[in-house]
Amino acid sequence: MSVNVSSFKIPLILLALIPSMEVVALDVNKKFGKPTDEEMSMTVYAPDPDADAVKLYSNTDVQFDFMVDDFWVVYRVKERVKVLKPEGASAADVTIVFYDPQGSSNGDRISGVKGSAYNLEDGKVVRSKLTGDLKSKERVDKYYSQVKFSIPNVKVGTVIEYEFQRQSPYIYTISDWDAQCEMPVFFTEYTITIPEWFNFSTEMRGRATVVASRKDDTYKVVLPDGLLTCTSTVHHFEGRELPAVKDDDYVWCVEDFMTKVEHDLRSISISGGYYKNFQSTWEDVDKMLMGDEDFGKYFNMDNPLAKEQADLKLDGLTAREKTEKLRDLLLAYYTWDQSYGLYSISPRKLQKEGTANSCTLNFALMSMLRDAGITACPVVLSRRTKGRLPYAHASVAALNTMVLAVADAADSTVFYVDAAAKGYPVGTLTANELVDRGRMLNKAGNASWVDLRNCCDGKFITSAKATITPDGMLQGSYNAVYHGVAAGHYRDIYRDVTDSVAYVEHFATSNNVEIDSFELTGIDSNSDEVKEDLTFSRSLNTDDEHIYLNPFLFIDATNPFKAETRDLPVEFMYNAMNRHTIQLTLPEGYVVEELPSSFTLVMPNEDMNARLRVRQSGNTLVINYNFSRKTLLYDTDNYSYLRDFWATAELKLGEMIVLKKQP
């Protein structure tokens, strides 16, 4: 619906009651240390009035310098941010993660960190500088460190500025430039100067508009034996008024959908005969991993529980049953330290420490399976929260965890397991590991791509039986069974609950019932099932002649997709199949006046459907509601269908049973 604003006149007295929001016209300000009057006085960012903060200006400049005895790539970054709401003050807390292998002097270096906060006080701009005591460096893991700093005296109205320099010897891995971030961006620019000796492929992706340009220039570098000159190409990218890309409940990694520029070094060629090819493939990454002493050699890891495994009775069991017993044994002795990774520790260190990352536990399980006569292979991948694994830009740095593919010789199938995923049945993975591409490795070096999205699913089956009394009470029993990924996910949620009584109370409140008894089965195991059994009661809405009831007990039919349009795709956790059966016994002296109508909903590509059937036999109503989803991702082209599907389901599942008292 369009509205002609000019046809409305707001009384002056009402204008006086509207809170003032100063919307100022901004110009691009590239001068650091001199925020403009407009930047200081602005209280709202017109393109995004709800923004907590806005990035006023961002500049990243990338150059190649000759340092010590080789080329380095140097990143110079400057940022200016305006804080508009209390939540926006978090922009003053900055973390820079960089590659810094432990025990090596050949890592990235962070230098030139500066920062300031500018505030208006009594009509004057007051500057607060970042001091050394507000900076720190700490190690993240054996490969990465981080520099953290917090700019002081930041509040609503503050303009923040900071800058730093990162020097890296890894010229073959140019960092991506993200034009967008979690806050809106007024103006951003990125410049990279590439000498003619370096053959890069450059790719820009994303939906936000960024203007690209290029020009030829002269590049000079001072070498130990003199000055070297060549031509260079200067690539420049500019973005204006770019929207924020914010976290979303139905997007695993928003960085996947930010507009960005990527570079891939293909080769270096210098006149005089020097040539080196840097264009790596995933086959190169495979070889790198297989040759790594913290990865490849653990294909033959000694079984850390060989003695204990010998006491297990595995004869006559299927491959899945054996895997389940072996993983239970592993987790009885060793615990996951809540970290992921691609590199393992030795069995001796595992036995000594009793805790390890996911990679170590999976290699340990792989050794146990080998001793049990079962073949298993690592599948290396990037978790969904860490972003998609690129096909074109092969890099071991893009990988961050591994799971196991286990061969079932009995039926020539493969199933998957993550030894660290406590509570998840064998044959399932966590939702975070259900990625579209993983790299399956074997000792022979014959690696292959695998799609894990459909390797498992979650089932949720419920049954409710209840009686409606003449005085308007609903009393009955309910049981639910969670299978597969749904069982593991349920255990994850329950594991975070510190008070089981509070959990039951929350369950009762969210479902609008009083719970008389509640029992959980399988919550502490790794089995395929978690069961809920409970008895309940609920007071129904009544009047002198009617009883009203929404019969869809314990079913959340809320539509999460109410927006007319959506800029991001929709990503679900896992493929699902839900079956709900509701049996209601009607009270004596009442007849059915209204019932929910049966319906069938099917998405155009038939990968999601919902069906409701309502039947009455005598004084018994039987309601069956089935839902299934076979796809994890819906792109924006299909969003309208998804929105309409969910809206219709919410409307239909909101229909009531109306019982009328017989005269």
NORTAQUI-V588831 format. One line per field, one symbol per residue. phi: phi as a letter, one per 40 degrees, with the letter a starting at -180 (. if undefined). Layout:
BEGIN
phi=???
END
This chain:
BEGIN
phi=.bbccccbbcddccccccdcbccbccbcbcccgbccdcccccbacdcaccccabccaabbbbbbbcbgaacbbbbbbbbbbbcbbdcccccccbbbcacadcgbcbbcbbagcbaabbbcbfgbcbbbccbccbbabaccacbbbabbabccfbadhcbbbaaabbbbccccbcccbccbacbcbcaaabbbbbcccbcbcbbbbhcccbcbaaacabbbbcbdbhcbbacabbcbbbbbfcccbbdbcbbcacccbccabbbbccabbbdhhcaacbccbccccdccccccccbdccdbdcccbdccccccbbcgcccccccccccccdccbbbccgbbibbbbcdccccccgaacccccccccccccdccgbcbbcbcabcdcbhcccccbcaccccaaabbcbcbccbfbbbbabdcccgccdgbbcdcbcccabbcbaccgccacbbccbcaabbbbbabbabccdcgbbbababbbbbgcccccccdccccccbcccccccdcccbfbbbcaabbbgcbbbccbbbbbabaaacccabcbbbbaccccgbcbcccbcccbacbcbbccacbbbbbbbbbccccgbbccabdccabbbcdcgcaaabbbbbbbgcbbbbbbbbabbbcbbcccbccccccdccccccccccbcbbbccc
END
